[in-house]
Amino acid sequence: MGDNNKKHKIVIVGGGAAGLELATSLGNKLGKRGPAEVMLLDASSTHIWKPLLHEVAAGTLGETEEVEYLNQAHRNHFRFRLGRMEGLDRKKKEIYVSPTLGDNGEELIPRRTFSYDTLVMSVGSVSNTFNIKGVAEHCMFLDTTLQAFKFQKQLVEAYIRNHASINTADKPLSIAIVGAGATGVELSAQLHEVTDLLAVYGLDESSNVKLTIIEAATQLLPALPSKLATATQQQLVKLGIDLKMGRRVVEVTREGIKTHDGEMIEADLKVWAAGIKAPNWVTQLDGLETNHINQLVVDQTLKTSDDDIFAMGDCAACPWPDHNENVPPRAQAAHQQASTLYKTIINRLNGRAPIKYVYRDYGSLVSLGKYTTVGNLMGNLMGTVSIGGFIARVVYLSLYKMHQVAIHGYFRTAMLTLSNLFRRSAHAKIKMH
Ligand SMILES: Cc1cc2nc3c(=O)[nH]c(=O)nc-3n(C[C@H](O)[C@H](O)[C@H](O)COP(=O)(O)OP(=O)(O)OC[C@H]3O[C@@H](n4cnc5c(N)ncnc54)[C@H](O)[C@@H]3O)c2cc1C
């Protein structure tokens, strides 16, 4: 597979928050003239940092944040291969990749096999539908960039259709979001902001949109202290977002969402953001152990039961000592794990021991778009500190800047930030096509 078969082959599957950072750092360290060749496989040809997907879906962020894998690979001395992994043979040390199809269904690249010496699984997660009837057929998801762009297109079309309709005054465009975690809450605030902007641009003079969040728990944002959750709840109510708490979804139909108490909440657009799991195919990887949400079980060094296979990010079930639970599926965990595995793989090539990963929780932040950002910061000395407003917004943005610095370096990140500022001043604040 490689030009020099003596080189140690590192294969990373999934170039998201964790995988792209690892491929970049390993490529730079080992790829050029080092003792290893680094290959990244991803099902998509471009990357957008996943926590930005609700902004892509709302139309407030576009292709400008996309990173082309081939360009990133060329600049950072790793190889990129486009394809979707579907299987593994641990004895042969090979992964199997499905044929890549074009838009019309024709085969562009046939089924392939890649061999590895070290394999890193970082394929992220998908929405968990909990097998509830109708969810897969009638809801939209924000698992991939493609889905986020698809949502944005449907949203604009729905606005236009609704605006042109003579019944608009009687029946507003209705959007229901299932799940009041960070994704659902952030998306609802973004969508509210967008309806205001559409009114500004004259597409929808009256912001005639009804937003509803449906949540089984009685408190939104379970990761935040109840004081902050209550403050967020008040802000959402102030924006006119209908919160249906303590309501378990039992079925989704074309018309709407049915809850356990028999209510049918009508919705033109339905978004499912009620929990995650690793993709189903991860449970079929030649005997690698998985947990109840399909995550690969790893020890504290991020190693699976196979000495040559590691897993990180959302698809890994990594213990969080003293907490009796696993490391949560978060971008900050993905970022930290990529840094740990980088050191472990360098150690591995030099015959040294792997490094133990300890999750450092720096807190959780939730952005309500232009309205506010709330969250808590954790510090060993300070304990938990609640923050809001401008400071919270700056800290929230810094998580993305850390990802950008990891994949572009400081100089290019500064240049990209500046060019985006200029671009934003000249373009509409939302995408309207
Ligand atoms: C809308 C939204 C908002 C969020 N906000 C926050 C936040 O504010 N803070 C926070 O900490 N976390 C947030 N998260 C969670 C965060 O995005 C994830 O925890 C993080 O992206 C996990 O990183 P990862 O590398 O494991 O997976 P991902 O970043 O999802 O990357 C997985 C990659 O694997 C690829 N892939 C999948 N299957 C295959 C296959 N079969 N073959 C090849 N490649 C494959 C995908 O194309 C993708 O590039 C948010 C998530 C969403 C959806």
PDBQT file of the ligand as one rigid body, heavy atoms in Angstrom, charges set to zero:
ROOT
HETATM    1  C1  LIG A 501     -24.532  20.339  16.823  1.00  0.00    +0.000 C 
HETATM    2  C2  LIG A 501     -23.473  19.878  17.791  1.00  0.00    +0.000 A 
HETATM    3  C3  LIG A 501     -22.955  20.761  18.728  1.00  0.00    +0.000 A 
HETATM    4  C4  LIG A 501     -21.942  20.346  19.623  1.00  0.00    +0.000 A 
HETATM    5  N1  LIG A 501     -21.447  21.250  20.512  1.00  0.00    +0.000 NA
HETATM    6  C5  LIG A 501     -20.450  20.889  21.335  1.00  0.00    +0.000 A 
HETATM    7  C6  LIG A 501     -19.866  21.830  22.235  1.00  0.00    +0.000 A 
HETATM    8  O1  LIG A 501     -20.282  22.983  22.289  1.00  0.00    +0.000 OA
HETATM    9  N2  LIG A 501     -18.835  21.419  23.036  1.00  0.00    +0.000 N 
HETATM   10  C7  LIG A 501     -18.350  20.142  22.987  1.00  0.00    +0.000 A 
HETATM   11  O2  LIG A 501     -17.401  19.832  23.735  1.00  0.00    +0.000 OA
HETATM   12  N3  LIG A 501     -18.872  19.223  22.149  1.00  0.00    +0.000 NA
HETATM   13  C8  LIG A 501     -19.912  19.555  21.332  1.00  0.00    +0.000 A 
HETATM   14  N4  LIG A 501     -20.446  18.625  20.468  1.00  0.00    +0.000 N 
HETATM   15  C9  LIG A 501     -19.886  17.252  20.481  1.00  0.00    +0.000 C 
HETATM   16  C10 LIG A 501     -18.613  17.201  19.634  1.00  0.00    +0.000 C 
HETATM   17  O3  LIG A 501     -18.901  17.666  18.343  1.00  0.00    +0.000 OA
HETATM   18  C11 LIG A 501     -18.087  15.771  19.582  1.00  0.00    +0.000 C 
HETATM   19  O4  LIG A 501     -17.879  15.304  20.887  1.00  0.00    +0.000 OA
HETATM   20  C12 LIG A 501     -16.764  15.697  18.813  1.00  0.00    +0.000 C 
HETATM   21  O5  LIG A 501     -16.919  16.186  17.497  1.00  0.00    +0.000 OA
HETATM   22  C13 LIG A 501     -16.266  14.246  18.782  1.00  0.00    +0.000 C 
HETATM   23  O6  LIG A 501     -15.109  14.179  17.993  1.00  0.00    +0.000 OA
HETATM   24  P1  LIG A 501     -14.738  12.840  17.212  1.00  0.00    +0.000 P 
HETATM   25  O7  LIG A 501     -13.451  13.097  16.531  1.00  0.00    +0.000 OA
HETATM   26  O8  LIG A 501     -14.891  11.680  18.094  1.00  0.00    +0.000 OA
HETATM   27  O9  LIG A 501     -15.894  12.678  16.108  1.00  0.00    +0.000 OA
HETATM   28  P2  LIG A 501     -16.309  13.630  14.914  1.00  0.00    +0.000 P 
HETATM   29  O10 LIG A 501     -15.808  15.004  15.109  1.00  0.00    +0.000 OA
HETATM   30  O11 LIG A 501     -17.780  13.424  14.733  1.00  0.00    +0.000 OA
HETATM   31  O12 LIG A 501     -15.549  12.987  13.659  1.00  0.00    +0.000 OA
HETATM   32  C14 LIG A 501     -15.835  11.682  13.196  1.00  0.00    +0.000 C 
HETATM   33  C15 LIG A 501     -15.299  11.554  11.776  1.00  0.00    +0.000 C 
HETATM   34  O13 LIG A 501     -15.384  10.180  11.385  1.00  0.00    +0.000 OA
HETATM   35  C16 LIG A 501     -15.819  10.092  10.032  1.00  0.00    +0.000 C 
HETATM   36  N5  LIG A 501     -16.443   8.788   9.832  1.00  0.00    +0.000 N 
HETATM   37  C17 LIG A 501     -17.576   8.319  10.398  1.00  0.00    +0.000 A 
HETATM   38  N6  LIG A 501     -17.820   7.058   9.977  1.00  0.00    +0.000 NA
HETATM   39  C18 LIG A 501     -16.795   6.720   9.150  1.00  0.00    +0.000 A 
HETATM   40  C19 LIG A 501     -16.470   5.542   8.414  1.00  0.00    +0.000 A 
HETATM   41  N7  LIG A 501     -17.249   4.457   8.412  1.00  0.00    +0.000 N 
HETATM   42  N8  LIG A 501     -15.340   5.539   7.675  1.00  0.00    +0.000 NA
HETATM   43  C20 LIG A 501     -14.545   6.641   7.621  1.00  0.00    +0.000 A 
HETATM   44  N9  LIG A 501     -14.811   7.781   8.308  1.00  0.00    +0.000 NA
HETATM   45  C21 LIG A 501     -15.916   7.806   9.055  1.00  0.00    +0.000 A 
HETATM   46  C22 LIG A 501     -16.786  11.272   9.888  1.00  0.00    +0.000 C 
HETATM   47  O14 LIG A 501     -16.938  11.661   8.547  1.00  0.00    +0.000 OA
HETATM   48  C23 LIG A 501     -16.091  12.343  10.752  1.00  0.00    +0.000 C 
HETATM   49  O15 LIG A 501     -15.220  13.141   9.979  1.00  0.00    +0.000 OA
HETATM   50  C24 LIG A 501     -21.465  19.002  19.578  1.00  0.00    +0.000 A 
HETATM   51  C25 LIG A 501     -22.001  18.112  18.635  1.00  0.00    +0.000 A 
HETATM   52  C26 LIG A 501     -23.003  18.531  17.749  1.00  0.00    +0.000 A 
HETATM   53  C27 LIG A 501     -23.564  17.548  16.748  1.00  0.00    +0.000 C 
ENDROOT
TORSDOF 0
